[in-house]
Amino acid sequence: MTTSIKWRFIIFLLVLIIAFAITLLITSRILENNMLHLRISDSAQKANDFSLSVAYDLSRNNAENLYKLAVEKGNDLNGRVLILDELGVVQIDSFSRLNGVQLSHEEIREVLVERKDSAYGFHRIPQEEGKIWSLNYVSAIIENSEIIGAVVLAQSVQDVVQSVHSIQVNYYAIYLAAICILVVIFSFLINRILQPMQALKAGTEAISRGDFSKRVQVTGKDELAVLAEAFNTMAVRLEDVDRSRNEFVSNASHELKTPLTSMKILTESILYEDGVEESVYKEFLGDINREIDRMTALINDLLLMTKLQNIEESKMQMEKVSLDQMTEHVLQSLRVIAKKKHITLHQNLRFKNEVDCLPTYLQHAISNLVDNAIKYTADGGDVYVSTLKEDNMACVRVRDTGEGIAKAEQEKIFERFYRVSKSRARETGGTGLGLYIVQTTALLHNGRIEVQSEEGKGSVFTLMIPISSGHHERRKS
């Protein structure tokens, strides 16, 4: 890829150089043509005027006066003047060298044979300093509507050629300087572009090998810097995901290993001890049964958590559900557990509306909140559950009279596998995933979970999701 981009830059530079060269040639040619056109226009005016002034003398063969006029005009033009008869024979030459010579130049033939009013041509004339370019402008001499001869004004245009050549030399010097500058600029740009791209390539290869700590140095504020910054952001997120995955695997392994270890110890105690009393058997089997229940709950929570993390919003099957009825169903299923601890469940269900939700997940979240309140409330305590509308949100509020949560712990309780008291969690059978699932469910519904707690005075958890219309609009957008 790097080589391809480099060659693209080189090809682009070559195309630019060729285009610049073509532009230079066309510009110099246009300049030369414009300068020659000015000279031709000037010669045309003078030749036409002179042909009118000599028509009378030529028709009467007044050679003396014609020669005088030709010399004066030649001196005025700093050139040469020829007067020809209708056959192209030189009658008067201001240089007195070609008198009596018949000329057959193309421009003379166009006027005398093809009967054009005027014509011109360029010729290389030998001089002491070498051949020079000369402009011959031929104008017909007309008498009584008949062409009786022609005037040839011969002027050097070497000054024009030299001026154009001088300009071309300057153009070429500028052209070469521009090429050098372009090469330097393009070399700088190629290195400037390829270096961060090579760094990005190295970073991508490192990440593909599992090294998520790789970062690309960000310089400047151009698109490549934005790309490098996006790459670094991606790397940070991948590193967080990888760290989270490792922590999850470690925690899950530990949480699954703990009940298995307990069951193994209890089982070995029964297998390898003789004369164990029936009451001990029942006690150990009861402990094994509780560990199995705990493992089952943990596996169920792990499966639910995985589903919540992998669910795609585009495939969410939202349903309109009565929040009060869902909460009532949760309370009915947990009253038996509360009754065992002599805990009174108080309910105040007054939302009276439906919400758009994923019923299975939302019901599980509400169940987790109420179940936690029962678990962490002392025997004989109270748990209050209410539904209400607050700030355009549908709310389920669960308040208990339990032991409360320290301020420092409140930000951590929604983390996976985090438990305020591990020994207390083992007694209650907690998995450390309940509140994490509640928070994930709230976020999945575009909502949130809030906690207010004070040690020794209990806790209040409020699960909030948008009411039906607001959430429905979010899913459509």
N, C-alpha and C positions, 0 to 999 in steps of 0.2 A: 504493500500500500504506500509506504514511504517513497519508494523508488518511483512509483506511478505519479505521485503528486509532484515530485521533483522534476520529472520529465515533462509533466504538464506545464509547470512554470517555465521550463527551458523552451518548450515549443511556443508558449505564449510570448516569451521574450523575442524569439526569432521572428514570429509573425509580426510583432510590434516593430522590430528593426526593419523588416522588409517593407512594411506599410509606410514607415517613416522615410525609407529610401525612395520608394515610389512617389510619395508625396513631394519629396525634395526635387526629384527629376521633373515632375509635372509642374511644380512651382517655378523652377528655373526656366523651363520651356515656355511657360505662359509669360514670364517676365521678358524673356528674349523676344517673343512674338509681339508683345505690347510695345517694346522699345523700337523694334523694326517697323511695326505698323505706323508709329509716329513719324519715323524717317520716311517711309513710303508716302504717307499722306502729305508731308512737306514737299517731297520731290514731285508728287503729282500736281500740286498746286503751281509750283514753279515751272514745271515742264509744260503744262497747259497754257499758262500765261505766255511763256516764251514762244510756243508754237504759233500763237496768235500774232505775236509781234514780228515774226520773221516770214509769215505767209506771203506778204506783199513782195518782199525782196527776193524770195526764192522763186516766185512765179515770173520774175523779171530778170533772174540770174544776176542779181546785184551782189556779186561775190565779195566785193570789198566791204560793203556794209554788213553783210552776213558774218564775215570773219570778225569784224569789229564787235558786233553784238555777241558772238560766240565767246570771244576772249573775255569780254566784260562779265558775261554770265558765269563763265568758268571760274574767274577770279572771285566772283561773288559767292559761288558755291564751294570754293576751294576744291573744285573737281574738274571734270572734263566735259566739253559740250561737242556733240557731233550733229551735223545737219545732213540728212540723207535725201536723195531724190526718191521717186516712186519705185525705183528698181532696187533700192537698198544700197546704192553707191554713195560713198561719203563725198559730199560736196565741200563741206567745211569741217575742219578738225581744229579745235582750239589749241591742240598741241602740235598741229601741222605734221602729223605722222601718218595718218591713214587716208589722206586725200586721194580719191580715185579708187579706193578699195571697196569692193562689194562685201557687205556684212550679211551673215546668215544666222544670226542668233535667233533663238526661238521667239523671244519677245518682239524682235523686229519683224519676223515673219507673221506673227499674229496681227500686227498693225497694218503692214503693207499688203499681205496676201489675204488674210482673213477679214481685213477691213474693220478691225476694232479701233475704238477711239484711243485706247492706251493699253499698255502692258508693261510688266517689269520682270526682271530676273536677277539672280545673284551669280557672281563669277569670282573665281580665284585669280587674282592678277599678280603676276610675278613682279617683285620689287627688289631693291638691293638688300633690304632686311628680311626678304623672304616673301612668300605669297600672302596677299591680303585679300579680304573679302570686299567686293565692290557691288553696289546696287546700280543697275542700269534701268532707268525709267524712260520708256519710249512713249511719246505723244504724237499723234497724227497731225500733220500740217494740212489744213483744209482750205481750199480756195474754190469758191462757187460750188460748194457742196461736194467737191471732189478731193480725194486725198492725193496731194501732189508730192508728198514727202513725209519725213518724220524727224522729230527732234529726239536725240538721245542724251539724257543727263546722267553722267557716270560719277557717282559719289562713293567714297570709301565709307564702309560701315564697320571698319575694323575697330573703331572706338566702341561701337555698340557690342561687338563680339568680345572685346577685352573687358568691358564693364560687366557683361554677363558672366564671363569667365572668372573675373575677380569676385563677383557675388557668389558664384558657385563654389569657389575655393573657400570663402567664408562659411557658406552653407555646409560644406563638407567638414570643415573644422568643427563647427557647431554640432554637426551630426555625429562625428567621432566622439566629441566630448559628451554628448547626450548618451551615446551608447555606453561609454565607460561609466557614466553616472547611473544609467539604468541597470547595468550589470552589478554594480556595487549595491544599489537599492534592492534589486531582486535577490542577490545573494543574502543580504541582511534579512529580507522578508522570508525567504525560504528557510533560513536557520531559525528565525523567530517563530515561524509556524510549525516547522518540523520538530523542534526541540520539545515544546509542550506536548505535541502529538506522540513523540517517542516516549515521553514521560507517562502519558496516559496509557500507551500500549504496555509499558512496563508495569504500571499499576494494575491494569486489567489482568495481565498474566499472573501477577502476584495474588490477586483476589481469586483467580481461577484455581490457584494452588491452595487456597484456603487461608492465605495471609491477609486478613481483613484490617491489619494495622497499617497497611500501605497508604500513604498520602501523596498527593501531587502538589508541588509548590505552586501557589497562585500568585501571578504577577500581572499588573496592569488591570484594565477594566474592559478589555475587548471580549469578543465571543469565545475565544479559547480560554480566557480566564474564567468566564461564566461556566464553560464546560468543565474546566478543572474543579471549580468550586462545587458544581453539581456532582462530579465524580467523588469528591471528598465527602460530601453529604451522604451519598450512597454508601461509601465505604464505612462511614460512622454508623449508619443504620444497619448495615450488614454485620458490623462488629457487635452492635447491640443485640441484634437478632441471634447471632452465633453465641454470644455470652448468655443470653436469655435461654437459648436452647440447651446449652451445656448445664446451666443451673437447673433448668426444668428436668432434664434427664437425671441429674444427680439427686435432686429432691424427690422426684417420682420414684427413683430406685430405692432411695432411703425409706420413703414412706411405705413402699410395698414390702421392703425387706423387714421392717419392724414387726408387722403382724405375723409374717411368716416365721421370723425368729421366735416370737412368743409361742406360736402354735407348735413349733418344733420342740421347744423346751418342755411345754406341757405334755405333748405326745410322748416324748422320751421318758418323762417322769412316770407316766402311766405304764409304758411298755416295760421299763427296766426295773421297776420297783415291785417287790412281792408284798402281798398282803395289804394292798391298798384298800381302804374302806370305801364303801359305796358312796358315802357323802363326799369323799374326796374326788372320786370319779365324776360325780355330778358337778362338783365345783369346777374341776379342770375342763370338763366338756362345755360347761357354761362359758368359761373364759375363752375357749377355742371358738365357740359359737359367736361370741361378741367380736373376736378378732376377724372372723370371717365376714360378719356384718360390716365391720369397719373397712375391710379390704374391698368388699363389694361397693360400699358407698364411695370409697376413693376411686375405684375403677369407673364407676358411673359418672363421678364428677370429672374425671380425666377425659372421658369420652365426650361429655357435654361441653367441656372447655375447648376441646379440639374442634367440635362442630361450630362453636361460636366463633372461633378464630378463623375458620376456613369458609364460613358462609359468605356468599357473594350477594351484595345488595341487589343486583339486577335480578337475582333468582329468589329473593325473599318473598314468601307468600303471606302478605299481611292480611289479617282478618279483623273485622270489626267485632269487638268483644266487650261485654259489660264488665267494667273494672270491679264493680261492687260484687257481682256474682262470682267472678274469678277469685276475689279475696275471700268471700264467704266459703267457697269450696276449699280453699287452702286451710282456713280456720277449722272447718269440719274435720279435715283429715288429721289435724294436729291436736285436737282436743283430748284425744286419748293419752298422748304423751304428756300434755299439760296436767291432766288429771292425776297421773301417776306421781307428779311432784306437788300436787295440791296447788297448782298455779291457776289463777283465774284469768281467762281470756276475755278482755273487754273489747267490744267492736262498736265502731261508729262509722258506718258506711253511708256516706252522703254525697258521693260524686254524681251518681244518677245518670251517667252518660257512658257512651261507648268510646273505646280507643282503638286506633289502628295498631296492631301489634302482631308479634309472633307468639301465639298463645302458649305454646309449650315452654318456651324460654322465659317469658314474662312470669308465668305461673311458678316456674321453678325458682326464679329470683325472689318472688314474694315469699315462697315457702322457705327459702334459705334465711331470709330476714326474721321471719316468725320463729323458725326452728332455733336459730341462734339466740333469740331473746329468751326462749324457754330454757335452753341449755345453760345459759349464763345467768339465770335468775334463781336465787335460792328458793328452796321448798317453801311453799306458802306465799310466794310473791305474786305480783300482778304484771300482766303484759297487755298493753293497750294498742289496738290496731284500728286505724282510721283511713278513710279515703276522702279526698277533697280536691278542689280546684284552687290552684295558687299560681299567680303570675302566668296565666294562660297555659299552665301545665297540669297534667293529671298526676296526683300524688298519692302514694301509699306510705303512711307514716307508722312506724312500729316503735313504741316506747316501752322500756322494761324498767324494773326496779332492782336490777342486778348490781354487780360490783363496779360497773363503769370501766372506762378505758382512760389511761393516762394520756395527757396532751401529747407527749412525745411519741406515743404509739399510734395515734390516730391517723397519721399520714401513711403508716406502713401496713395497716390492717387489710388494705385492698390488694396487697402483693400476693403472688402465688405462694402457697405453703407457709405464709407467715401466720404465726399464732402468738398472741400476747403471753400466754402461759402454756408451755408444752405439756406440763404435767396435768394441768386442768383440761387440756384438749384431749388427752388420752382418756381421762375419766368420762368426758362427754362424747367421745367418739368422733371428734371433729377431724376433717381432712385438711384444713388450711386452704381450701379452694372456694368455700362458700361465698365469701364477700368478693373475691376476684370475679366469680361468675356473675354476681349481682352487678358489679361495676361494668363488666363487659357487655352484659345484656342492656344496661342503661345506655351505654355509648352506641350500641347497635341500633337502638331506637331513637338516637339523637337526643338522649336525655342525660341525666346525671344522678349520682347518689351522694347525699350529704349526711354527715354524722355530727351529733352534738353529745358530748359525754363528759361526765365528771366522776372521778373516782369516789366510790361509795354511794353514789346517788343515781346510778343507772345510765342508760344511753337512749338516744333517739336517732333512728335511721329513717331518712326520707328518700324514697325512690321516686324520681320525677321523669316523666316522658311527655312529649308534646301531645296535646289533645288531638282528637281524630282529624279535624280539618287541617291543622298545621302540619301534622306528620304526613297526611295524604299528599299535600302539596309538595313536600320535600321529595317524596318518592317519584313524583311525576317530573320533577325538574331534572 
